[in-house]
Amino acid sequence: MRHQPLEILGWGSVGIVWGVTKTIAVKRLKTLTKDDEPRNEHLVFDLLDKYPSCPNIVQSFHRTPSAIFLHRMTGGTLDQRLRGLQTRDPVRHLVIQVHTQQPIQLVWRWMAELTDAIAWLEKLGLVHGDLRPPNLLLDFDDHLKVSDFDSTVTTGEACEGLPPPWARVIGDEGAGKRGTFGYHGPRTEQFAIGSIIYTITRGFEPYEDQSLGEDHGPMVVNLLQAKVFPTTDNNEIDAIIRKCWDGTYSSIQDLHSEVMLIDPAISTMMAKPMDADEHINAKQKCIQLVEEGILKEAPHLTDMM
C-alpha cells in the first residue's frame, strides 16, 4: 500500500525521523546484524513502558528492530525555535541579535516540564545523558517534551561528556577526578539543565554572543572548568541557573521542587498524560502501518545510498 509522501523531520548519527501521519513519526534506524547489541533507546522505552507515562517525555507507540514509532511533535525542536529568532554574524557565527524573547510564563513552564521529565528518569535510576535543545521537542501547544534516549545510562556510570556548554570538565575541586567529566548523575544533568535555561532566557547558548578567538570551543571548555560562567542577573531564574552550574542540588527532584515553588500555578499549565485509549489506538495504527510496508517508504540513510 502506498502512503502519502513522507516528510523528513530530522536526522542524526543514529537515524532519520520521518513524519508519517499528523500524530505519528518514525525514527528509522540502520538494520541490525546478528552481532549487534540491542539498541539503547529500545531498551529505555521498554523500561518506560512498565510505568505510567510521564507527560513530559515523548511517547513511543511501537518499536521494531529497525524503527521507533513516536508521538509526532509539530512544534519542532527547542533549538529550531531559538535559532529562528536569531541573527548571526555570517563570518564568526556569533549571535548578534535576538529578535524576540520567550514569554516568562512559557519559560517557567518549560523549566517545570524539563525538570519533571529528568526527575522522572532519576526515579528509575537513569540519566538522559544528552540534554541539549535539539533533543527537546515542542508540541502544538508549546509543551516541552524530552526525546532521544540513545545516550541514556544508569546513574553512576562514567560520563564521556558532551560539547560545551552542555557538560563541564571537572576542575580543581574534583581532586582525582580533575580533567574528567566524572560520573553520570544529578551533577551532570543539572549542569546541562542550567545551560538550557540560560539559553532559553537569553536566546543563545552561553558564550555564543562573544568571540573568544579561533579556539572558541576549547576556550569555553576552559572557562567552564574554571567556573567562569557568563554573567547572570539577580532574579529567581538566574539563581536557579547558578545553582545548576555550581552543582548545588543533590537530586533533580530537588531542582524540580524549587522550580515549582516559585510559581505553584505552573502545575496547572503543564502537559497532561496521554489518554490510554489514544495511546492504544496509536499503537494499533503503527502496527498497521508496518504491515502495509511503511518502513520501505521511510528508509534509513544507508538504505538511500
C-alpha positions in Angstrom: 0.0 0.0 0.0 1.4 3.4 -1.0 1.1 6.2 1.6 1.2 9.9 1.3 4.8 11.2 0.6 6.7 11.3 3.9 8.5 14.3 5.4 11.9 14.2 6.9 11.7 15.9 10.3 15.3 15.4 11.4 18.3 13.2 11.2 21.5 12.3 13.2 24.2 9.7 13.6 21.7 7.1 14.6 18.8 7.5 12.2 16.3 9.6 10.3 13.0 10.8 11.7 10.1 10.7 9.2 6.7 12.3 9.6 4.2 9.5 8.9 0.8 11.0 10.0 -0.2 14.2 11.8 0.3 12.4 15.1 2.9 9.7 14.3 6.6 9.9 13.4 9.0 7.1 12.9 12.7 7.1 13.8 14.2 4.9 11.1 17.4 3.1 12.1 20.0 1.1 10.4 19.1 -2.6 10.3 20.9 -4.6 13.0 23.0 -7.6 12.2 23.0 -10.7 14.4 26.3 -9.5 16.0 24.9 -6.0 17.0 24.0 -5.2 20.6 20.3 -4.3 21.3 19.7 -0.6 20.7 19.9 1.6 23.8 16.8 3.6 23.0 14.8 0.5 22.5 15.8 -0.7 26.0 14.9 2.6 27.6 11.4 2.7 26.0 10.9 -1.0 27.1 11.6 0.1 30.6 9.4 3.3 30.4 6.6 1.1 29.2 6.5 -0.7 32.5 5.4 2.5 34.3 2.7 5.1 34.0 3.7 7.5 31.2 5.4 10.8 32.0 3.6 13.6 30.0 6.9 15.5 29.5 8.7 12.6 27.8 8.0 11.8 24.1 5.9 8.7 23.9 6.9 5.6 21.8 3.8 3.8 20.5 5.6 0.8 18.8 9.0 -0.5 18.0 10.6 -2.9 15.6 14.3 -3.8 15.4 14.9 -1.0 12.9 12.3 1.6 13.8 10.8 3.5 16.7 7.3 4.9 16.3 6.9 8.1 18.3 4.3 10.7 19.1 4.9 13.4 16.5 5.7 16.9 17.9 4.6 19.5 15.4 6.4 22.4 17.1 9.9 21.3 16.1 12.8 21.4 18.5 13.7 24.0 21.1 16.9 24.5 19.1 15.0 25.3 15.9 12.7 27.7 17.8 15.5 29.7 19.4 17.7 29.8 16.3 14.8 31.1 14.2 14.8 34.2 16.4 18.5 35.0 16.0 20.7 37.0 13.7 24.2 35.7 13.4 27.5 37.1 12.2 28.0 35.4 8.9 31.7 35.0 9.4 32.2 34.4 13.1 28.8 32.7 13.5 28.2 34.6 16.8 24.7 35.7 17.8 24.5 39.4 17.3 20.8 39.9 17.8 17.8 38.0 19.3 14.6 39.4 17.8 12.1 38.0 20.4 12.4 36.7 23.9 10.2 33.9 25.2 7.3 35.0 27.5 8.2 34.5 31.1 5.3 32.2 31.8 6.4 29.9 29.0 9.9 29.9 30.3 8.7 28.8 33.7 6.5 26.1 32.2 9.4 24.8 30.1 11.6 24.7 33.2 9.0 22.8 35.1 8.4 20.3 32.3 12.1 19.7 31.6 13.0 19.2 35.3 9.9 17.0 35.8 11.0 14.7 32.9 14.5 14.3 34.2 13.4 13.8 37.8 11.1 11.0 36.4 14.1 9.3 34.8 16.1 9.8 38.0 13.4 7.9 40.0 14.1 5.0 37.6 17.8 5.2 38.2 18.5 6.7 34.8 20.2 9.9 33.4 19.3 11.2 30.0 23.0 11.8 29.2 22.4 14.1 26.2 20.4 17.1 27.3 20.6 19.8 24.6 18.0 22.0 22.9 18.0 19.7 19.7 16.7 16.9 21.9 13.9 18.9 23.4 10.7 18.9 21.3 7.7 21.2 21.4 4.1 20.1 20.7 1.3 22.1 19.1 0.6 23.8 22.5 4.3 24.6 23.1 4.6 21.9 25.8 8.2 20.7 26.1 9.0 17.0 25.7 12.3 15.3 26.3 13.4 13.0 23.5 16.3 11.0 22.1 17.4 8.3 24.6 20.4 6.9 22.7 22.8 8.1 25.4 20.7 7.3 28.4 22.6 5.3 31.0 22.3 4.2 34.6 23.1 6.7 37.3 26.7 6.3 38.4 28.2 5.2 35.0 31.3 7.0 33.8 30.5 10.2 31.8 32.2 10.7 28.5 30.9 14.3 28.3 29.2 16.5 25.8 30.4 19.5 23.9 30.3 22.8 25.9 28.1 24.3 27.3 26.1 21.1 28.0 28.8 19.5 30.1 31.7 20.7 32.3 35.1 19.2 32.8 35.8 18.8 36.5 38.3 21.4 37.8 40.4 21.7 40.9 37.5 20.9 43.2 37.4 17.4 41.9 40.8 16.2 43.2 41.4 12.8 41.5 38.6 13.5 39.0 40.1 16.7 37.7 40.2 16.8 33.9 37.4 14.3 33.5 33.6 14.5 33.3 33.2 12.3 36.3 30.1 10.1 36.6 26.6 10.5 35.4 24.2 11.8 38.0 22.5 14.9 39.4 25.7 16.9 38.9 25.9 16.3 35.2 22.2 16.5 34.5 21.7 19.8 36.4 24.7 21.4 34.7 23.1 20.7 31.3 19.7 22.0 32.6 21.3 25.2 33.8 22.8 25.8 30.4 19.5 25.1 28.7 17.6 27.5 31.0 20.3 30.1 30.3 19.8 29.5 26.5 16.0 29.8 26.8 16.2 33.1 28.7 18.9 34.7 26.6 18.0 33.3 23.2 21.6 31.9 22.7 24.0 29.5 24.3 26.4 30.5 27.0 29.3 32.5 25.3 27.6 32.2 21.9 27.4 36.0 21.8 31.1 36.5 22.4 34.2 36.0 20.3 36.9 34.1 22.2 39.2 33.7 19.2 39.9 30.9 16.7 39.9 28.4 19.6 36.4 29.4 20.8 35.3 25.9 21.7 38.4 25.0 23.7 38.2 28.4 25.4 34.7 27.7 26.5 35.7 24.3 27.9 38.5 26.1 29.9 36.2 28.8 31.2 33.5 26.3 32.3 36.2 24.1 34.0 37.4 27.2 35.9 33.8 28.0 36.8 34.0 31.3 34.9 30.3 31.4 33.9 28.5 34.0 31.9 27.1 37.0 33.8 23.7 36.4 35.3 21.1 38.7 36.9 19.7 38.9 40.4 16.4 37.1 39.8 14.8 33.8 40.6 15.5 32.1 37.3 19.2 33.1 37.2 19.6 32.0 40.8 18.5 28.5 39.7 20.9 28.7 36.7 23.8 29.5 39.0 22.9 26.7 41.4 22.7 24.2 38.5 26.2 25.3 37.2 27.5 25.0 40.8 26.0 21.6 41.3 24.0 22.7 44.3 21.1 20.3 44.0 21.5 16.8 45.5 18.9 15.5 43.1 17.0 16.6 40.1 13.8 16.2 42.1 15.1 18.9 44.5 15.7 21.1 41.5 12.2 20.4 40.2 10.7 21.2 43.6 12.4 24.6 43.7 11.2 25.4 40.2 7.6 24.6 41.2 7.8 26.6 44.4 8.5 29.8 42.6 5.1 29.7 40.8 2.9 26.8 42.0 0.3 27.8 39.4 2.6 26.4 36.7 1.5 22.9 37.7 -2.0 23.6 36.2 -0.4 24.7 32.9 1.8 21.7 32.3 1.1 18.9 29.9 -1.3 16.1 30.9 -0.7 12.4 30.3 -1.9 11.0 27.0 -5.3 9.3 27.2 -4.8 5.5 27.5 -7.3 4.8 24.6 -5.5 7.3 22.4 -2.2 5.5 23.1 -3.7 2.1 22.3 -5.2 3.4 19.1 -1.9 5.0 18.0 -0.1 1.7 18.7 -2.6 -0.3 16.6 -2.2 2.3 13.8 1.6 1.9 13.9 1.3 -1.9 13.7 -1.0 -1.5 10.7 1.5 0.9 9.0 4.3 -1.7 9.4 2.1 -4.4 7.9 1.4 -2.1 5.0 5.1 -1.6 4.3 5.7 1.9 5.7 9.3 1.1 6.6 10.1 0.6 2.9 8.9 4.1 2.3 10.9 5.5 5.3 14.4 4.2 4.7 17.5 4.7 6.9 20.1 6.9 5.3 22.4 4.0 4.5 19.5 2.4 2.6 19.1 5.5 0.4 22.7 5.5 -0.8 
